Amino acid sequence: MHPHFPRVCVVVIGFDDAAHVSDAVGSALAQGPSVREVIAVDDCSTDGSGALLDRLAAGEPRLRVIHRSANSGGCGSPRNDGIDAARAPYVMFLDSDDVLPPGAVDALLGAAVEGGTEVAAGLCLRRELPGGRETPWLPELYARHALVTRPARHTRLVHDTLCVNKLYRADFLREHRIRFPEGRFPYEDFVFTARVLAARPRVALVPDPVYVWHVRRSARQLSISLDRAGIGNWRARTEADRQAHGILLDAGEKRLAHAARARFLDHGLRMYARDLGLRGPEYRRAWWDHTRAYLATFDEADFARAPAPGRLVARVVLASPEPRDLPRLRELAARPSRLRPPYARAADGSPVWSADLPQVPLDHLLVRPMHLLPLAVDAELRPRARAARLRLRLHELYGRMAEAGPAWMDVEFVHREDRRPGLRRTVALVPDPDFSSWSAETPVELAALGAGTWDLRIGVRFLDGTSRDTTAHAVTGPGLLRRHVMVGARHGVLLAQPYATHAGSLALRLAPGARGLASVVRRRLRRLFR
């Protein structure tokens, strides 16, 4: 049977999103003849979304609207309503503030039909708005077409907790009674995905972009994944993770259950640990206590399967009853990971986290491949009247640097929005007298970069032929990380603002010309009269 035969139902859910729901529905209908029906579930909106959908349905026979009589408080109940109402053989899900890219349904349906699979999954793109920068979600999982006959043989599937970049056979969901958690349940995708994998479906993977996830950080109401300021969000995430792990374990899928725990350590734990510097003492105390209690339920197999940075963050949290070493943990949790000094040793000379926490071993650093080591590079950027000086310092790491022989650093500024490379330099590293660090310095022509935000990328190359790509810690201190006014032939006035990202990395904002100067003056005046 031709894959374009109309047999897909797209379930669109929304609440008080009249500004975007038409685009979502339109992107689903525009998928073409493969879409038999679009079911829009309005979760008792108060902004006219329901009436807007009714008007759209009046002119589109493939669109049906379900009006919930009471707001569910979450995403799970509306999606369950869509599953119940679907008449097509296949179902997929779309949020009202996102869109399906052209060809998404055909790519998924074609793979499912050809492979005879219960699930087909493809690439999700996170699109930052209004800038438009796109970041692929788990690109390594969707690098090529693949057929997975059993999820336990491809445990990386556990890492993709999204439900929206997938096509599901409707009778498979009903046969196994796979539902979303009802009511207000943040991170409902975690539980739903675990229920799907526990049923051991065959899964077709496609490299095509099949979903565009719009990230609106300036929105009045942030999405659940972005609204991490309250401790309730972390508690909800760990509860969803706990349930997902239990579902897989109860189904006898131990490999998938361990992989789910590794995902938590490598993704969730690291992400929230990076944010701790942004939170107040009360949040930090609550986060630390809750995280310690949750990590205490993990076994050694869970830790063993996790990448080293997340595993080490967990070890430190478990070892200390009080929040501690938060700046160091923030940089350890960064991507790439950075382990900053001090580099302590136990009485027997083995590497440990600190003199206060010798029970947290770092022996793995002695044998870890160079391209995975958490190198620590400090960076100072000092803009001058017409140029800037970048000073870099690579720290020794338990003898591994001296053993490999640090020789050069490749220095590059990359534009954050479109990732285009800016200035590139290769500079020689010079050892300090005691060989505890290696230093380099280079001029930076900021005027050549142009407007925008630029991230510093470092490549350290060693005499033994190994190398490590990383970022650099932004050094703070008098005269550093301050806005500077520079003069150049290209832009005239150039405003340069070095700053530390929330992960501690050095980045740079540039605003060329009089317009940039005016914007800074306006911001300062607003602060003055606030």
C-alpha positions in Angstrom: 0.0 0.0 0.0 1.4 3.4 -0.9 2.6 5.4 2.1 0.6 8.4 1.0 -2.7 6.6 1.6 -4.5 8.8 4.2 -3.9 7.1 7.5 -2.3 9.5 10.0 -4.1 11.4 12.8 -2.2 14.5 14.1 -3.4 15.4 17.6 -2.8 19.1 18.4 -3.2 20.2 22.0 -3.4 23.7 23.3 -4.4 26.0 26.1 -4.7 29.8 25.8 -2.5 29.9 22.7 -4.6 31.7 20.1 -1.5 33.4 18.8 0.1 30.2 17.6 -2.4 27.4 17.3 -3.4 28.3 13.8 0.1 27.8 12.6 0.4 24.4 14.3 -2.9 23.2 12.8 -1.9 24.6 9.4 1.4 22.8 9.5 -0.3 19.5 10.2 -2.9 20.0 7.4 -0.2 21.0 5.0 1.5 17.6 5.3 -0.7 16.4 2.4 -2.8 13.4 1.7 -1.1 11.1 4.2 -3.0 13.0 7.0 -6.5 11.7 7.3 -7.5 13.9 10.2 -6.2 16.6 12.5 -7.8 16.5 16.0 -7.4 19.8 17.9 -8.0 19.4 21.6 -8.6 22.7 23.4 -8.0 22.4 27.1 -10.7 24.9 28.2 -9.0 28.0 26.9 -10.0 31.5 28.0 -8.5 33.5 25.1 -10.7 32.5 22.3 -8.6 29.6 21.1 -11.6 27.3 21.0 -13.7 29.6 18.8 -10.8 30.1 16.5 -10.4 26.4 16.0 -14.1 26.0 15.4 -13.9 28.6 12.6 -10.9 26.8 11.1 -12.8 23.5 11.3 -15.8 24.9 9.5 -13.8 25.3 6.4 -11.6 22.2 6.7 -13.3 18.7 6.7 -10.1 17.0 8.0 -10.1 19.1 11.2 -12.1 18.1 14.3 -12.1 20.1 17.5 -12.6 18.6 21.0 -13.5 21.1 23.7 -12.6 20.0 27.2 -15.1 21.2 29.8 -12.4 21.7 32.5 -8.7 22.6 32.2 -6.6 19.5 32.9 -3.5 21.4 34.1 -1.2 19.4 31.9 -0.5 17.9 28.5 -1.4 14.3 29.2 -5.1 14.4 29.4 -5.7 16.3 26.1 -3.4 13.9 24.3 -5.3 10.9 25.7 -8.5 12.5 24.4 -6.9 12.6 21.0 -5.8 9.0 21.1 -9.4 8.0 22.1 -10.9 10.0 19.3 -8.5 9.1 16.5 -9.9 7.0 13.6 -6.7 6.8 11.6 -4.3 3.8 12.0 -1.4 6.0 13.0 -1.2 8.8 15.6 1.3 11.6 16.2 1.3 14.6 18.6 1.9 18.3 18.1 1.9 21.2 20.6 0.0 24.3 19.7 3.2 26.5 19.8 5.2 24.2 17.6 5.0 23.1 13.9 5.6 20.1 11.7 8.1 20.8 8.9 7.1 19.9 5.3 7.4 16.2 4.6 7.5 15.1 8.3 4.5 12.8 8.2 5.5 11.2 4.9 9.0 10.5 6.2 7.7 8.8 9.4 4.8 7.0 7.7 7.0 5.7 4.9 9.5 4.3 7.4 6.8 2.7 9.6 5.1 1.1 6.6 8.3 -0.1 4.9 9.7 -1.5 8.2 6.4 -2.8 9.5 7.1 -1.0 12.8 4.9 0.1 15.6 6.8 3.3 16.1 8.8 5.6 13.8 10.9 8.5 15.1 12.8 11.3 13.5 14.9 14.4 14.2 13.5 17.2 16.3 14.9 20.7 15.8 14.9 23.2 18.7 14.3 26.6 17.2 15.1 29.7 19.3 12.7 32.5 18.8 12.8 35.2 17.6 16.4 34.6 16.5 15.8 31.4 14.6 18.8 29.4 15.7 18.2 25.7 15.3 19.7 23.0 17.4 19.1 19.3 16.5 17.9 17.1 19.4 20.0 14.0 19.8 21.4 14.2 16.2 23.6 11.1 16.8 20.5 9.0 17.3 19.0 10.1 14.0 22.2 10.2 11.9 20.9 7.6 9.4 18.0 5.3 8.6 17.8 2.4 11.0 15.4 -0.4 12.1 15.5 -1.3 15.7 13.8 -4.7 16.3 13.9 -4.4 20.1 14.7 -1.3 22.1 16.9 -3.1 24.6 19.4 -3.6 21.7 19.6 0.2 21.2 19.4 1.7 24.7 20.1 5.2 23.3 16.4 5.3 22.5 15.8 6.0 26.2 17.5 9.3 25.9 14.8 10.7 23.5 12.0 11.3 25.9 10.0 13.4 23.5 6.7 12.0 22.2 6.2 14.6 19.5 8.9 13.6 17.0 7.3 10.1 16.6 4.5 8.3 14.8 2.7 5.5 16.7 0.5 2.8 15.5 -2.9 3.5 17.2 -3.8 -0.2 17.8 -0.4 -0.7 19.4 -1.1 2.0 21.9 -4.5 0.7 22.7 -3.5 -3.0 22.9 -0.9 -2.2 25.5 -3.0 0.5 27.2 -0.3 3.1 26.7 -1.5 6.4 28.0 -0.1 9.7 29.3 -0.4 10.5 33.0 -3.6 12.4 33.6 -4.0 15.9 35.0 -1.1 18.1 36.0 2.0 16.0 35.5 5.0 17.8 34.2 7.4 15.8 32.1 4.6 13.4 31.1 6.7 12.5 28.0 9.1 10.6 30.3 6.4 8.2 31.5 4.7 7.8 28.2 8.0 7.0 26.4 8.9 4.4 29.1 5.5 2.8 28.6 6.1 2.6 24.9 9.6 1.1 25.2 8.4 -1.3 27.9 6.0 -2.8 25.3 9.0 -3.7 23.1 8.0 -2.1 19.8 9.9 -2.3 16.6 11.2 1.3 15.9 12.1 2.9 12.6 14.6 5.8 12.8 14.8 8.4 10.1 17.3 11.3 9.8 14.7 13.7 8.4 13.6 16.7 10.5 10.0 15.8 11.6 9.3 18.3 14.4 10.2 22.0 15.1 10.2 22.8 18.8 9.8 26.5 19.3 11.8 27.8 22.3 10.3 31.2 23.4 12.4 32.3 26.4 10.8 35.7 26.5 7.2 34.3 26.6 5.0 35.5 29.4 4.4 31.8 30.4 7.5 29.7 30.0 7.1 26.1 28.9 7.7 23.4 31.6 11.2 22.6 30.2 12.3 26.3 30.4 10.6 27.2 33.7 13.1 25.7 36.1 13.3 28.5 38.7 11.1 26.8 41.3 12.1 23.6 43.3 8.7 22.1 42.3 10.0 21.7 38.7 13.0 19.6 39.9 10.8 17.5 42.1 8.4 16.9 39.2 11.3 15.9 36.9 12.7 13.5 39.4 9.3 12.0 40.0 8.7 11.5 36.3 12.2 9.9 36.0 11.5 7.6 39.0 8.3 6.4 37.4 9.9 5.9 34.0 12.7 3.8 35.6 10.1 1.7 37.5 8.1 1.0 34.4 11.1 -0.3 32.6 12.3 -2.3 35.5 8.8 -3.9 36.1 8.7 -4.9 32.4 12.0 -6.8 32.8 13.9 -4.3 30.7 16.9 -3.9 33.0 19.2 -2.5 30.3 16.7 0.2 29.5 16.1 1.0 33.1 19.9 1.4 33.7 20.1 3.6 30.6 17.2 5.8 31.9 19.2 6.4 35.1 22.3 7.2 33.1 20.3 9.7 31.1 19.2 11.4 34.3 22.8 11.7 35.5 24.2 12.9 32.2 21.4 15.3 31.2 18.9 16.2 34.0 21.4 16.3 36.9 24.0 18.2 34.9 21.6 20.8 33.6 20.1 21.6 37.0 23.6 21.6 38.7 24.7 24.3 36.2 21.7 26.4 37.3 22.5 26.3 41.0 24.5 29.5 40.9 21.4 31.3 39.7 19.3 30.2 42.6 19.0 31.4 46.2 20.1 29.7 49.4 16.6 28.2 50.1 16.4 26.7 46.7 19.9 25.3 46.9 19.3 23.7 50.2 16.0 22.1 49.0 17.6 20.9 45.8 20.5 19.4 47.5 18.4 17.5 50.1 16.0 16.2 47.4 18.7 15.2 45.0 20.7 13.3 47.7 17.5 11.4 48.7 16.8 10.5 45.1 20.4 9.5 44.2 20.4 7.2 47.3 18.0 5.0 45.4 20.5 4.4 42.5 22.7 1.3 42.5 26.2 0.9 41.3 25.1 -0.3 37.9 23.2 2.9 37.4 26.3 5.0 38.1 28.6 2.8 36.1 26.7 3.4 32.8 26.7 7.2 33.1 29.3 9.4 31.6 31.9 10.6 34.1 30.9 14.2 34.6 27.3 13.4 35.7 28.5 10.5 37.8 31.0 12.7 39.5 28.4 15.4 40.2 26.3 12.7 41.8 29.1 11.4 43.9 29.9 14.9 45.3 26.2 15.5 46.2 25.9 12.1 47.9 29.2 12.6 49.9 28.2 16.0 51.4 25.2 16.6 53.5 25.5 20.4 52.8 25.6 22.2 49.5 29.2 22.8 48.6 31.7 23.6 45.8 28.8 25.0 43.6 31.1 27.0 41.3 33.3 23.9 40.7 30.2 21.7 40.2 28.8 24.2 37.7 31.9 23.9 35.5 32.1 20.2 35.9 28.5 20.0 34.7 29.2 22.2 31.6 29.5 20.8 28.1 32.4 20.2 27.6 33.1 19.4 31.2 35.8 21.4 33.0 37.4 20.4 36.3 38.9 23.4 37.9 41.5 23.4 40.7 42.3 22.4 43.4 43.6 19.0 42.4 43.7 17.2 45.7 45.3 13.7 46.5 44.5 11.2 49.2 47.1 10.0 51.6 48.2 7.3 49.2 48.6 9.8 46.4 45.5 8.9 44.4 43.4 11.8 43.0 40.3 12.8 45.0 37.7 15.6 44.7 39.1 17.6 47.6 40.8 17.4 50.9 37.4 17.7 52.6 35.8 15.0 50.4 38.5 12.3 49.9 35.8 9.7 49.6 35.1 10.9 46.1 37.8 9.3 44.0 39.0 10.7 40.7 41.2 7.7 39.6 39.5 7.6 36.3 41.3 10.8 35.3 44.6 8.9 35.2 43.4 6.6 32.4 40.7 8.5 30.6 41.4 9.3 26.9 42.7 12.9 26.4 39.7 13.8 24.2 37.4 13.1 27.1 39.4 14.7 29.9 37.8 17.7 31.7 40.6 20.2 31.0 40.5 23.5 32.8 41.4 26.6 30.7 41.2 30.1 32.2 40.5 33.0 29.9 40.9 36.8 30.4 39.7 39.1 27.6 40.8 42.7 28.0 39.4 45.0 25.4 41.6 48.1 24.7 40.9 51.3 22.8 41.5 49.7 19.4 42.1 46.0 20.1 41.8 43.3 22.7 44.2 40.9 24.4 43.2 37.3 25.2 45.1 35.5 27.9 44.7 31.8 28.3 46.0 29.4 31.0 45.8 25.6 30.9 46.0 23.9 34.3 47.8 20.7 35.0 45.6 17.7 35.7 47.3 15.1 37.9 50.3 14.9 35.6 48.3 14.2 32.4 49.1 17.5 30.7 52.9 17.3 31.3 52.8 13.7 30.1 51.1 14.6 26.8 53.1 17.8 26.3 50.8 20.9 25.7 52.1 22.7 22.6 49.4 24.8 20.9 45.9 26.2 21.4 43.5 26.7 18.5 41.4 29.7 19.5 38.1 30.5 17.8 35.1 32.8 18.4 31.9 31.2 17.1 28.7 33.2 16.5 26.0 31.8 18.8 23.0 32.3 16.5 24.2 30.9 13.2 27.4 29.2 14.5 29.5 30.8 11.8 33.2 30.9 12.7 34.8 34.3 13.4 38.5 34.9 14.2 40.8 31.9 14.4 44.2 31.9 15.9 46.8 29.2 16.8 49.0 30.2 19.6 52.0 28.5 21.3 51.7 27.4 24.9 54.5 28.3 27.3 55.0 26.3 30.5 55.1 28.2 33.8 58.3 27.7 35.8 56.8 25.0 38.0 54.9 23.3 35.1 51.6 23.6 37.0 50.1 25.4 34.0 50.8 26.6 30.5 50.0 30.0 29.2 49.3 31.8 25.9 48.4 35.2 24.8 47.1 36.6 21.5 45.6 39.9 20.1 41.9 39.7 19.1 40.5 42.1 16.5 37.0 42.4 17.8 35.9 44.7 15.0 36.3 41.9 12.5 33.7 39.8 14.4 30.7 42.0 13.9 27.6 42.3 16.0 26.1 39.5 18.1 27.1 37.1 20.8 30.3 35.1 20.3 31.3 32.0 22.2 35.0 31.2 22.7 36.1 27.7 21.6 39.5 26.2 22.5 41.4 23.3 20.9 44.4 22.1 22.9 47.0 20.2 20.9 49.7 18.1 22.5 53.1 16.8 21.3 52.0 13.2 21.6 49.4 13.8 18.8 46.4 13.9 21.1 44.0 16.9 21.3 41.0 18.1 23.3 38.3 20.6 22.3 36.8 22.6 25.1 35.6 26.0 26.3 37.3 28.4 28.8 36.4 29.5 32.3 35.8 33.3 32.4 38.2 34.8 35.0 36.6 37.5 37.1 38.5 40.3 38.8 39.2 44.1 38.6 38.9 45.4 35.1 37.5 42.1 33.8 34.1 41.3 32.4 33.3 45.0 32.0 31.8 46.8 29.0 34.4 48.7 26.9 34.0 51.3 24.2 36.4 50.7 21.4 37.1 52.7 18.2 37.8 51.1 14.9 37.9 52.0 11.2 35.1 49.6 10.2 32.4 50.4 12.8 33.6 53.6 14.4 32.3 53.0 17.9 32.3 49.4 19.1 30.8 48.2 22.4 32.4 45.0 23.7 31.0 43.1 26.7 32.9 40.0 27.9 30.8 37.9 30.2 30.5 34.5 31.9 27.7 32.3 30.7 25.6 30.5 33.4 28.0 27.6 33.0 31.0 29.9 33.7 32.3 30.0 30.1 33.8 33.1 28.5 31.6 34.7 25.9 31.4 38.1 24.2 28.7 40.5 23.2 29.4 43.1 20.5 27.3 46.0 19.5 28.9 48.0 16.6 28.1 51.6 15.8 26.2 54.4 17.3 23.0 52.3 17.6 24.8 49.9 19.9 26.0 52.8 22.0 22.5 54.3 22.2 21.0 51.0 23.4 23.5 50.8 26.2 22.8 54.5 27.2 19.1 53.7 27.3 19.6 50.7 29.5 21.7 52.6 31.9 19.2 55.5 32.1 16.4 53.0 32.8 18.4 51.5 35.7 19.2 55.0 37.0 15.5 56.1 37.1 14.0 52.8 38.1 
